[in-house]
């Protein structure tokens, strides 16, 4: 039996870590969780052992000396013992250029567990150049529940529709990219019409007033779902309406159509539009996808996340075992910049105690 540490900085990371925790416990290991920043007050269900937020919990995490730390954030405290494994908090949706976005290497991780060929190849090229981390394509733990039984959670959401088609609306918090302020009236009109049933959700960082206005749309034709219900909502929905959020990629993995509003990098698998008045027409296209659109959806899904067996968590654990056993090759020492970043993390966390 080994101890592992789960790390997150935002609530939306919890659905990424939950399937991994279940896989660890299934093989007889123990998952502990220490969360910071926006996730500090959050918790995963038992038997995950929650460490107190703040410095007391951080000291406990250091004392734990875990075999590995699984991070669903851009960073990880480097002074905690164990292999540092990057799980990613989303897909590459090209919000920023590669050097500042998804492919930024911060010198903190020993292993990158990539989601599919589209990200594996670039990270392997970076690994060959840097030499201080390994890359294994495992699939993404967050999507495991998309492809296995979820105890009826998706079915319960879909039952609310009473047999009608189901649309899921999801929006990023990035103000310049968010569809939520621009599509509110158009969505409200669709909800009022009642032709389709709507599941509505927003990124946890969206403005409180937006949450209030979207929650006000709830009724016989719409239901607001929280971040923790997002995977079930994706399973329940037939079509996604979104913007430049990574939920687009998560949804497409199911081979279902997506409608996007002013996506930063629109692609053939998206039905992208710029005028809210176009929403009804784009939804109609999505609910009757032609062969070319379906082919584009299938091809994109194969590139970003070909695994559809619901066992990405098990592959993450196996890759971590291979790393620790030396089967992924010998890694170089981390660069000097990682030492500087480690000092910065200590300052931000207020921790100047020993290294684990």
WOFEN-V851673 format. One line per field, one symbol per residue. phi: phi as a letter, one per 40 degrees, with the letter a starting at -180 (. if undefined). psi: psi as a letter, one per 40 degrees, with the letter a starting at -180 (. if undefined). A space follows every 50 residues. Layout:
phi: ???
psi: ???
This chain:
phi: .bcbbbbabadccccccdccdccccccgcbbbbbbbfcbdccaccdcccc cdcgccccccccccfccabcbbbcaacccccgcbbcbgbaccbgcbcdcb bcbcbbgbbcabcccadcbcccccccccccgbabbbcbgbddcdccbacb fgcccccccccggccbbbbbbcccdcbccdccbdcccdcccccgcbcbbb abcdcccdccdcccccccicbaacbcdcccccccccccbbbabbbccdcd ccdcgbcbbbbfccbcbdcbbcabbdccddcccccccbcccccccccccc dcccaccbbgbcccccccccdccccgccgccccccdcccccccccdcccg bbcccc
psi: hihihhhieideededddddddddddeeihhihhiibeedeiiiiiehhh iiiaddddddddddgidihhhfieiiheehiihhhheieiihefdiidde bdfhheeeidhhhididdddddddddddddeeiihhheihddededfihf feddddddddefeiihhhhiiiehdeehedddeddddddddddediihhh iihdeiiddddddddeeiaeeihhiideedddddddidihhabfiedddd dddefiihhihfidgiideigiiehdeeddddddddeghidddddddddd ddddgdhfeffdddddddddddddeeeeihiiiiidddddddddddddef hfaii.
